Amino acid sequence: MIRTVSTTPYTDQKPGTSGLRKKVKVFQQANYAENFVQSVFDVVEDKAGATLVIGGDGRFLNREVIQVAIRMAAANGFGRVIVGRGGILSTPAASHMIRKRGAIGGLVLSASHNPGGPDEDFGIKYNIANGGPAPEGVTDAINARTLEIDRWLTVDADDIDLDSDGEVTVGDMPVEIVDPVEDYAALMETLFDFDAIRAAKLTMAFDAMSAVTGPYAKEILERRLGFAPGTVRNGEPLPDFGGHHPDPNLVHAHALYETMMAPDAPDFGAASDGDGDRNLIIGKHRFVTPSDSLAMLAANAHLAPGYAGGLKGIARSMPTSAAADRVAQALGIPAYETPTGWKFFGNLLDADMATICGEESAGTGSDHVREKDGLWAVLLWLNILAVRGESVDTIARDHWAKFGRNYYARHDYEGVETPRADALMAALRASLATLPGRQFGDLTVETADEFAYTDPTDGSISRNQGVRILFEGGSRVVFRLSGTGTTGATLRVYLERYEPVGGDLDRDTGEMLASIVAAAESIAGIAAHTGRTAPDVIT
C-alpha cells in the first residue's frame, strides 16, 4: 500500500556538479533525504515500469538511505530496482550497470572523495539513462522541485537483506541484489589485454583507501591479473573509510607515495577514491600528475585492444593542463575544453565526438561508461607498461621530450567563508579588462577572461566557469570556486607553466611554478581576501 507523507521544503538542496552533498547530520534531519529523492522521482519522466539502479560507496548512512529509496521507488511506480550487494556500486560500475540493463537512471549514494562517518559527508547523485550525471536542465528541475515539495511517497515494507544475491519484492516491485563487481570486471577484460599484463610480471601497490574500489581491485588485480596477494591495500570498504580521507592525492595517499619513492619500490603504484571514479598514478620514483596522465594515456591508448582503432577526440576540463591538447594536435583529432563536471563530457561521448576525457582532479575515463573511472585508468596504464616494456619514468620522459612539459599544480584553500570567496572572485572579474599587457615578474598577461562554454552537441551555453589568466608563452593561472565540498567554499587555484621541447623538462615542479604562484597572489590578493597565507592542499 502506498503511503503519502506530508513534508515541507528545505532551501539548501540545490545539486552541485556531482549531486547533493552535505554533512551526514544534515541528511539525518527529518524528511531531508526523502525530500530530495522524491524531488528526483517527481522530475523523472516515464518512470512507470522502468528500471532504476541504486548503489553507493559504502560510506556511513549508505545502507539506511538505500532502504528508504527502495521503498520510495516502489511507491513511485518503478518497475524494478537493481542494487549492488551490500549497497556497493562504484560510480563507474553504476554507470555501466545503468547502460547494460537499460535502466532509466540510477541513484549513486556518495560524496566521492570527501570523508565518511557520522560527523562527515554524504551525498546523493542522479544519473540518467546514458549512465552519466544528470545535465543542468535536470538538476535545475530537481532543485526547483525541492523548493515546493509538500509530500513524499513510500510503501510500508520491512528492510530487505542487501547482502544476499537474488530477487525480493517490495510492495509490488521486484528488487534485484546483484554482484557489484562481475559486470564491470567483464567489461574491463574487453578493453585491455589481460594476458599481456599477466605476462609482463609487473609488481604493484594499489591503495583502495578503505573505499569502494577494494572489492573491484581485489577481483581484477589479484584474482584475474595475478598480482600478489596484498597488492591491494586498505581493500575493505568501511563506513568511515578507516579514518582515511579517501582522496587519491599526495597528501592523503602519502603512504603510497613513500612506498613508490623507496629504493625497493614496486614497478607501479596507484590509488582510487571514495566512489572509485578518481585515480592516482605513481611509477617507481615518478609521480604523474593527473593532467600528464591524461595526455600520456591518450598518446598510448592505441596499445590497448579497446582503443586500437584510434581516438575520435580528447576532451579535458578547462582547469586541466593543455598537455592533452598537444597530443590531440599530433594525432590530428579534435581537442575539447569543457567546464568542470563529467556531464559535459557525456554529451561529447554520446555524440561520438570524443573517446578519452579527463580532469585535473584525478578523473580520467573513456566512452566505455559515462563517468570517470579510476580502475580503468590504472588498467590502461598497466596495459601500456606491459606492451612498451618500459617504466613509468621512461614513458614520462619520452612524452615530455616529444611534446614539451606542462608543469602543473593545484592549490586548494578549503572551507573559506563564502562571502570572502565570493568577494575575491568578484574583484577578479572586475580586473579582467585591465590585466592584458601587465607584467608580473617575468610573466606578461596575454589574455584574461571568465570561461564560458558553448556545447558543440546542443548549443547550450555554460557561463561563469572560472577566471583564466593566460600569459605569453603558454603558461597560465586559473581561479575557480569548487562545487564538491559540503561546508564553506573551496577556492581552487590552478597553476601551469609550459616548457617547450628542448627546454628544462626535469626540474622540481614547485621551483618551476614559483613565479606563477607569485603572480597569482599579486593578481587575486588571496591572503587579503581569505586570510590564508598558504593552501590547505597542494596536488
DOKOL-785799 format. One record per residue: residue in one letter; x, y, z of N, C-alpha, C in turn. Coordinates in steps of 0.02 Angstrom, whole numbers, plus 50000, padded with zeros to 5 digits. Layout:
REM DOKOL-785799
AXYZXYZXYZ
...
***
This chain:
REM DOKOL-785799
M500424994050000500005000050000500445006350000
I500285011049956500665017249952500445021950008
R500955024750041500815029450095501105036250077
T500715041450088500925048350074501125051750139
V501725054450140501985057750200502045065250186
S501705069250227501745076450218502435079050238
T502655084250203503315087050218503315094450200
T503855097750219503975104750199504655105250167
P504755110050123505385110450086505985112450130
Y506565110250110507205112950133507465117450077
T507795122750095508015127650045508745126650023
D509065121350048509785120350034509915113949996
Q509465112049951509535105749915509695106649841
K510045111949825510255112949755510845108349740
P510775103949691511335099449674511925103349646
G512535101149664513135104049636513345100349573
T513985100649557514225097449496514155089849499
S514105087149559514035079849566513505078049618
G512925081049612512375079349656512345083649718
L511955081249766511855084849830512325081949881
R512765086049909513235083849961513165088250022
K513085084950079513025088450143513325083950197
K513375086750257513575082750314513045077450329
V513265071850357512805066450375512235069050418
K512395073250466511895075750512511355079850476
V511535083050421511035086650381510565081650349
F510845076350319510425071250288509995067550339
Q510205067450401509825063950453509235067950480
Q509155074150457508575077950477507935074750450
A507405075650485506765072650465506595074750393
N506465069750351506235070650283506765073450235
Y507385074550259507865077850215508045073550155
A508285067450167508445063050111507825061450070
E507275060350105506645058550071506415064150025
N506475070350047506275075950005506685076149940
F507335075049947507745075449887507605069649840
V507555063549867507415057749825506745058549790
Q506245060849827505585061849796505615067249742
S506005072449753506075077649702506375074849639
V506875070349647507155066949588506615062949553
F506255058949591505745054649561505195058849528
D505015064549557504505068749527504715071549460
V505365072549452505625075449390505725070149336
V505865063949356505995058549307505355056949269
E505395057449203504815055849161504835048549140
D504255045849126504195038949101504475033749148
K504415035049213504685030349262504245024349274
A503605024749256503145019149268503405012849233
G503555007749273503795001449246504535001349229
A504885006849237505585007349217506045004249271
T506655002749250507165000049296507595005649324
L507725005349389508145010249424508715006549457
V509325009249451509915006449484510065010549546
I510225007049601510405010549663511045007349692
G511515011449712512115008949744512535014749768
G513045013249806513465018549832514145016049853
D514515020349888515205018849904515305015749973
G514755014050006514805010550070514915015150129
R514885021650119515015026250174514435026250224
F514555029150282514055029550336513405032550308
L512845029450323512165031150303511965028150236
N512445024850202512305022050136511735016950138
R511775012150184511275006850186510585009550205
E510575014050253509925016650276509565020350220
V509925024450183509595028250129509395023650071
I509785018450058509595013650006508925010450023
Q508845008350086508205005250105507625010150095
V507725016350115507205021450106507045022450032
A507575022949991507495024149919507135018349884
I507275012249906506935006449876506185006949888
R505985008249950505265008749965504945014549927
M505305020049921505045025749884504985024249809
A505465020549782505425018649711504815014349698
A504675009749744504075005549737503445009749737
A503425014749780502825019049785502755023549724
N503315025049691503295029749635503225026349567
G503105019849567502925016449506503485013449465
F504095013349491504635010049454504485002649448
G504714999649393504564992649381505054987849413
R505664990049425506184985849452506744990249480
V507044988049535507634991349562508204986249564
I508794988249541509394984049544509874987349594
V510104983349643510534985949696511164981749699
G511734984949705512354981249716512354977949784
R512604971749787512634968149850512984972349904
G512684972549963512954976550017512844983950008
G512454985749958512354992849942512934995849904
I513384991549880514004993749848513934994049772
L514104999749744514225000449672514685006349664
S515265005249634515685011049619515315015349568
T515505021649565515165026149518515235023849446
P515835021849422515875019249353515495012749344
A515485008449396515105002149390514365003549387
A514135008549424513425010449420513255013049351
S513705017049322513585019549254513535013749204
H513985008849211513955003049167513324999049178
M513124998249241512514994349256511904997749225
I511855004349231511285007949201511265006649126
R511825007049094511855006149021511714998849001
K512024994249036511954987149019511244984649029
R510914986949082510244984449098509684988749069
G509864993849031509344998149001508925001749052
A509235003749106508875007249160508725014449140
I508215017249170508035024149157508535028849190
G508885026249241509385030249277509585026749341
G509915030549384510135027449446510275032649500
L510215030549562510415034549620511095032149643
V511585036549641512265034949665512365038549731
L512445034649784512485037449852513215038149871
S513465044149866514175045349879514305052749886
A514825054249925515105061049925515815060649896
S515925055749853516545054949814517155054649858
H517605059449851518255059349884518225062549953
N517635064649976517575067850042517535062550097
P517735064250159517755059350213517065056550230
G517045050650262516435047450282516415046350357
G515815045150383515735044050455515165048150482
P514975047150545514395050550573514445058150573
D515055060750576515145067950577515425070550511
E515425066350460515725068250396515195069050342
D515335066750281514945068750223514545063050193
F513995065050160513565060350124513325063950061
G513105060050012512865063149951512405058649912
I511985061749871511535058149825511585061449757
K511725057349706511765059849637511295055749594
Y510965059049547510545055449499510895055149432
N510975049049406511245048049339510685046149291
I510725048549231510195047449182510325041049142
A509915039849092509915033449056510555032049018
N510945037249001511585035848967512125033749016
G511955033649081512425031749132512815037549162
G512705043549136513075049249159512685053649207
P513025058349240512695062949286512145066949251
A511625068449287511075072349259511325079049234
P511115081149174511315087749149510985093349188
E511215099449174510985105149213510235106149209
G509935104649151509215105449145508835101049194
V509095094949205508785090349252508925092449324
T509545094249339509705096249408509345102749427
D509265107249379508875113349393508145111649408
A507865106849371507175104749385507115101349453
I507615097349471507615094149537507635099449591
N508085104349583508135109649633507475113449639
A507165115049583506525118649585506005114549623
R506005108049612505515103849646505635103549721
T506285103649742506425103449814506145109449850
L506065114949815505835121149846505085121649854
E504725116749824503995116849829503685110249852
I504105105349865503855098749882503435098949947
D502885095249947502455095150006502285088050028
R502555083049992502415076150011502925071549979
W503035065750011503425060549979503065053949987
L503205049249942502825043049938503265037149958
T502965032449994503315026350013502815020650017
V503075014650027502655008850042502855006150110
D502385003250144502535000050209502834993250196
A503474992650208503834986350197504444986150242
D504644980050260505244979350301505874980550259
D506424982050293507074982350259507214975550227
I507554975650171507744969350138508464967550154
D508644961450141509334959050150509744961350091
L510194966150103510614968750048511224964450035
D511334959350076511964955650073511894948850039
S511314947350012511204940849978510954942049907
D511314939249858511094939949789510424936649779
G510034939349734509384936549719508854941849712
E508224939749709507684944349697507164943849753
V506944949649776506414950149826505904955149799
T505334955649834504814960249813504694965349868
V504674971649850504504977049896503884980449868
G503334980349905502704982249876502544977349820
D502434979949760502334975649702502944975649656
M503494978349680504084979449637504644974549653
P504894971049602505474966649613506114970749626
V506504968449674507154971449689507684966049680
E508164967449637508674962649619509344964549652
I509604960149694510254961249725510784957649683
V511274961349658511754958449610512474959249635
D512904955049608513624955749619513834962549591
P514134966949632514304973649607514914973749561
V515304968349562515944968349527515924964849459
E515544959449453515594954849396515514958349328
D514984962149319514874965249254515414970249236
Y515644973949286516164978949275516824975449257
A517004970249294517624966649280517614963649209
A517034960949190516974958149122517074963449069
L516824969549082516914974949035517654976649028
M518014976849083518734978449081519114973249039
E518904967049042519254961849003519154962748928
T518634966348908518534967648837518964973448812
L519194977648858519554983648839520314982748841
F520554978348886521264977948898521524970848888
D522164970348873522484963948859522724960948926
F522284957248958522464954349023523034949349016
D523064945748960523614940948951524294944548949
A524324950148915524954953948911525154956648979
I524664959049017524804961749083525074956249129
R524754950449126524984944749166525694942849147
A525824942549081526474940349056527044945149074
A526874951449086527394956449100527694955649169
K527364952049213527624950649281527794957149318
L527364962049311527474968349347527314967549421
T527624971849462527444972249532527074978749543
M526644978749595526174984249601525964985249673
A525784991449691525454993049754524834997149738
F524244995049761523624998649749523295000149815
D523155006549829522825008649890522095010149876
A521645005849901520935006949892520645011749943
M521055013949991520875019050040520245017150080
S520155010650093519575008050131518925010350100
A518925011050034518345013649998518095008549947
V517695010749901517295006149861517705001849813
T518295004249790518655000349740518994994149768
G519004993349834519324987449862519094980849831
P518444979349830518204973049800518354972649725
Y518324978149690518464978149618519204976749606
A519634980149645520354979249636520584972149654
K520304969449708520484962649727520294957649673
E519704958349646519474953749594519884954449531
I519994960649508520324961649444521084961049449
L521384964449498522114964649502522394958049530
E522124955849587522414949949619522154943449590
R521514942949576521244936549553521314935749478
R521104940649439521114939749366521784941249334
L522154945949362522804947749333523394944549369
G523264941549426523784937749459524284941649499
F524144947949515524594951549559524584948249629
A525134948949664525214945349727524684947349778
P524464942549820524014944249875524324949849917
G523914954649936524174960349973524354966249929
T524334965249862524434970849816523934976349830
V523304974349845522784979149861522804980649936
R522954986749953522974988950022522314992350040
N522134991850104521514995150128520934993250082
G520854986650071520384984250021519684982950044
E519534984050107518864982950133518494989550139
P517934990450104517554996750110517284997450181
L517425003150212517205004450281516775010750282
P516285011050328515835016850330516195023450342
D516765023250377517155029450388517815029350351
F517875024750302518485023950262519095022950307
G518975019750364519525018250410519865024550437
G519495030050437519795036350459520185039850405
H520235036750347520585039850291520165045450261
H520485050150230520155054950184520255051950115
P519725048950086519825044850025519905048949961
D520395053349962520545057549904521245055549880
P521305052649821521955049949799522435055449775
N522705059049823523215064049806523825062849851
L524335066849842524965065649877524925067149951
V524405070749973524305071950044523965065950077
H523415063850049523015058650081523235051550063
A523635050850011523915044249994524675044450004
H524895047850056525615048850066525985042250078
A525655037550111525985031150124526155027650059
L525705028050010525845025049945526425028749911
Y526425035249916526975039149887527645037049917
E527665036149983528285034050016528505027149991
T528025022749981528175016149954528495016649885
M528225021049844528455021549774529105025449768
M529285029249818529925032849816530485029049850
A530335023349881530835019349916531295015749867
P531895013849889532365010349844532075003949815
D531675000449855531394994049833530674994649809
A530505000349782529815001649760529594996649706
P528944994849706528694990849650528694994849586
D528524991549531528534994849466528005000349460
F527434999349493526865003649480526455004549544
G526235010649556525805012049613525195015949591
A524635014649624524015018149606523545018149666
A523065022649664522545023049715521905025449683
S521355024349718520715027049695520355030249754
D519785033349742519465037449794518845034049822
G518455037949859517875035249894517405031249850
D517205033949792516715030649750517025027449687
G517695027649681518025023849629518085027349562
D517955033849559517995037049494518635041149483
R519055041649535519685045349529520285040649535
N520865043249515521455039049517522075043049534
L522555039749563523225042449575523715037749541
I524175040449502524665036349466525365038249489
I525745033349513526435034449533526855028449508
G527345029949468527825024749450528385024449501
K528825019749491529405019349535529805025749529
H529805029749582530165036049586529905041349538
R529275040749515529005045749470528255046649481
F528055052349508527355054249513527125057149447
V526535055149424526255057749362525635061949380
T525635068349364525055072449379524455069949339
P523845071149365523255069149326523235072049256
S523455078249249523455081349182523945077749135
D524535076249161525015072449120524775065349106
S524455062349156524195055549147523695055349090
L523235060149087522755060549032523125060848965
A523625065148960523975065948897524355059648878
M524685056548927525075050448914524625044548896
L524065043948930523595038648913523325039548842
A523155045748825522895047048757523425045448704
A524045047148719524575046048670524725038648659
N524565034548709524735027348706524125022748705
A523525025548703522925021448709522875016148655
H523155017448597523105012548542523435005948559
L523835005648612524164999448631523694994648666
A523104997048686522604992748718522074990648666
P521834984448669521364982148618520744986548610
G520484989148664519874993148660519954999648623
Y520575001748611520705008248579521195007648520
A521275001448496521745000148442521565003848378
G520935005548370520705009048310520825016548312
G521105019048367521235026248373520685029848410
L520805036148423520345040348462519975045148416
K519355046448433518955051248394519085058448416
G519275059348478519415065948505519615065248577
I519905070648605520095070848676519755076948707
A519465075948765519145081548800519455082348869
R519535088548890519785089948957519385095648987
S519345095849052519035101549085519495107549079
M519205113449081519585119549072520185120249120
P520105118549185520685119349230521245114249218
T521105108949181521605103849167522125106649120
S522755104649128523295107549086523185105949013
A523505109848972523435109148899523865103548870
A524165099348913524595093948888524215089448839
A523585087848854523205083448810523065086648742
D523015093348741522885096748677523455095548629
R524065095148654524645094148611524645087048581
V524395082248620524325075448595523795075248540
A523225078548552522685078648502522935081748437
Q523325087148442523585090348383524045085548344
A524475081948380524925077248348524545071448315
L523985069448345523585063948318523105066248263
G523035072848256522575075448206521845074548223
I521695074848288521005073948310520795080048351
P520145081148361519915087048398520105086748472
A520215092548501520295093348573519745097948598
Y519405095948651518845099848678519025102248749
E518865108548763518965111448829518275112948857
T518085109548911517415109948938517415112749009
P516835114649035516805116249107516935110049149
T517075111049212517155105449258516495101849268
G516495095349268515885091349276515835086349220
W515785079949238515805074649188515215074749141
K514675078049161514085078249117514245081649050
F514725086349050514905089648987515265084748941
F515685080448970516005075248929515495070348902
G514975068948942514475064148921514155066048854
N514015072348844513725074548781514195073048722
L514845074348732515335073148679515395065648665
L515395061648719515445054348710514825051648675
D514235053948696513615051648664513595053448590
A513885059248573513895061448503514465058448463
D514855053948495515405050548460515935055548437
M516015060948475516505066148457517155065448496
A517145061748551517745060848592517765053548616
T518375051248631518465044448657518735044448728
I519225048848742519535049148808519445056148836
C519285056448900519155062748935519525062849001
G519665068849027519995069149092519965075949125
E520035075749191520035081649233520655081749276
E520895087649292521485088249335521365085549405
S520735084849424520565082449490520595074849494
A521015071849452521165064649455520625060249425
G520215063149383519705059149349519875058249276
T519885051949253520015050449183519535044949162
G519345044849100518895039649077518825039649002
S518385035348977518295034848905517565033448890
D517435031648827516745030648806516455023948828
H516815020148870516555013748893515995014748945
V516005020348981515465022249026515375029749019
R514955032749061514855039949058515035043149125
E515555040449156515845043249217516595042549212
K516955046349251517665044949257517755038349293
D518335035249284518405028349306519125027049330
G519205026549396519865025849424520225019449404
L519895013749410520215007449393520345006849318
W519905009749278520025009749205520695013049190
A520835018749221521465022249208522055018049231
V521985014649288522515010349314522645004649265
L522125001549239522204995949193522494998149126
L522305004049102522605006449040523355007849050
W523545010549107524255011449121524615004649122
L524314999749155524624993049157524704990049088
N524194991049046524224988448977524794991848939
I524864998448948525405002148914526084999848939
L526164999049004526794996849032526984989849005
A526474985549002526594978748979526824978548906
V526494982448864526654982348792527314985848778
R527424991448810528044995248796528654992248831
G528544988748886529094985848922529564990948952
E529294996848967529685002248995529365004549061
S529745008249100529505010749164529065016849154
V528685018549206528295024749205528755030749194
D529325030749228529795036349221530035037049149
T530205031649118530445031849048529895034349002
I529285031849012528725034048970528595041448979
A528635043949041528525051049054529065055349020
R529685053349028530235057248998530175057248921
D529995051548894529915051148821529355055748798
H528815055948836528245060248819528445067548818
W528795069748871528995076748876529495078648821
A529935074048804530415075348751530065076448683
K529485073348676529115073848612528635079848611
F528315081248669527785086248670527945092548711
G528505092448748528605097748798528245095848862
R528365099848915528085098148980527665103949008
N527065102249030526645107049065526725105949140
Y527175109649172527235109349244526585111849274
Y526335108249323525635109549344525525107949417
A525125111949450524915110549519524255114049532
R523895111449582523275114649604523345116249678
H523185122249697523195124349766522475125249790
D522285121549842521605121749869521605125449936
Y521155130349940521025133950002520325131750024
E520305127150073519675123850090519295127450146
G518635126850143518215129550196518275137150204
V518395140650150518425147950152517715150650163
E517645155650205516985158650215516715160850147
T516105158850133515825160050067515835167450047
P515645172150091515675179250070516385181450050
R516895178850085517575180650069517775177850000
A517595171549988517755168549924517395172049867
D516765173749878516385177349826516675184149812
A516915187549864517215194149855517855193749814
L518255188549827518865187649788518705186749714
M518215182449700518045181149629517745187349597
A517355191149634517055197249606517595202349588
A518105202949633518645207649619519055205349558
L519145198849552519505196249494519125197949429
R518475196749429518085198149370518135205649351
A518115209849402518135217049390518805219249360
S519335215249372520005217249349520185214449280
L519765210249252519955206549191520155211249133
A519775216449124519895220849067520565224449072
T520825225249132521445229049142522065224749143
L521985218149143522565213749152522995212649090
P522705212049030523135210748972523675216048964
G524285213648952524865218048945525235219349009
R524925217949066525265219249130525795213849142
Q526315215849177526865211249191526895209649265
F526995203249280527075200849348527725196749350
G528255199749376528895196449373529105195649301
D529275189449281529475188149212528895185949168
L528285186849194527685184649158527285190649133
T527065190249071526645195549042525965192549024
V525425195849048524755193349035524575194448962
E524385188948929524175189348859523425190548854
T523035186448888522315187348889522045185648959
A521465188148975521125186549038520385186549026
D520045181349049519325180949038518995176449090
E518335176249088517955171449126517695166249077
F517875159949090517745154749041516995153449033
A516775153348970516095151348953516155145948898
Y515675141348899515715135548854515065134848815
T515135134248750514575132648707514635125348688
D514155121348709514185114148696514085112948621
P514565109648588514505108648516513965103548497
T513705099948547513195094948530512485097648531
D512365102648574511675105248579511635112848581
G512195116248578512195123448577512075126848644
S512005122848697511895125848764512515129548787
I512425134748826512975139048848513025138648924
S513635137548949513775137549021514255143249035
R514035147949075514445153849090514745153449160
N515185158149175515465158949242515805152549267
Q516235149749225516545143249240517255143849266
G517465149749285518135150649312518505156349276
V518935159649312519325165249285519995162649260
R520175164249198520795162049167521255168049155
I521865167449177522385172249161522915168649120
L522975170349056523445167049011524035171548999
F524635168849010525245172649000525555170948932
E525965175448908526325174148846526765167948854
G526775163648803527185157648805526825151348827
G526175151848844525785145748860525685144248933
S525955148448978525825147449049525175150849069
R524895149049127524265152049147524125150649221
V523625154349247523345152949313522585153449307
V522235148949340521515148749338521245148949410
F520725152849421520405153249486519685150749479
R519485146549526518815143749522518575141649592
L517935142649606517635140149667517345133249653
S517505128449695517285121549684516585120449711
G516215116049677515545114149700515515107249730
T516085104349751516075097449775516155096949850
G516245102449885516305102149958515625102249992
T515635102050059515005102050096514925107950142
T515465111550158515435117350201515875122950173
G515635129150178516015134750153516155134050078
A516685137350057516875137049987517605134749982
T517745130949930518435129049915518675133149856
L519185137149868519495140949814520045136549784
R519985135249720520505131349685520885136049640
V521545135749645521995139749603522425134849563
Y522355135149497522695130449453523285134149421
L523875131249427524495134449406524835130249353
E525025133449297525295129549242525855133549207
R526415130249197526965133149160527165128349104
Y527155130649043527345126448987528085127348971
E528435121748968529145121648950529185117748884
P529415121048830529395117848764529915112348756
V529845108548702530325103348685531025106448683
G531495102948715532175105548718532305110148777
G531765111648815531835115948873532025112148936
D531885115148993532065112249058531505107549079
L531565101149063531005096449067531005092049129
D531505092549172531525088149230531735091849293
R531405097349306531535101249366530985100149417
D531105102349478530595101949530530005106349512
T529405103549518528805107049497528715113549538
G528825113149603528745119149644529205124849622
E529825123249605530285128349581530045131449516
M529815127149471529605129549406528975133749409
L528575132749460527945136349466527985142349512
A528565143649542528625148949592528395155749565
S528585157349505528395163849477527645164149462
I527345158449444526625158249432526245159149498
V526495156049552526185156849618526205164149640
A526775167349630526845174449649526375178849609
A526315177349544525855181249502525135180249523
A524945174149541524255172749563524085176849625
E524555177249673524435181149733524375188549717
S524805191049674524785198149655524135199949620
I523895195449578523295196749539522665196249581
A522625191049624521995189649660521975192049732
G522555193349762522565195349832522255190049877
I522475183849869522185178249906522245179249981
A522825181150004522925182050076522475187450104
A522415193050068522005198550092521265196650094
H521035192950044520325191250040520135185550087
T520575180650095520395174550132520715174050201
G521235177950212521605177250275522075171250274
R522125167850218522555161850213523225163750181
T523755161650210524415162950182524705157050144
A524365151450148524585145350113523985140950099
P524005137050046523455132450032523415126850082
D522815123850089522735118050133523005111750100
V522915111250035523135105249998523455107449933
I524015104449916524335105449851524335098749814
T524075098649755524075092449715524345093949646
***
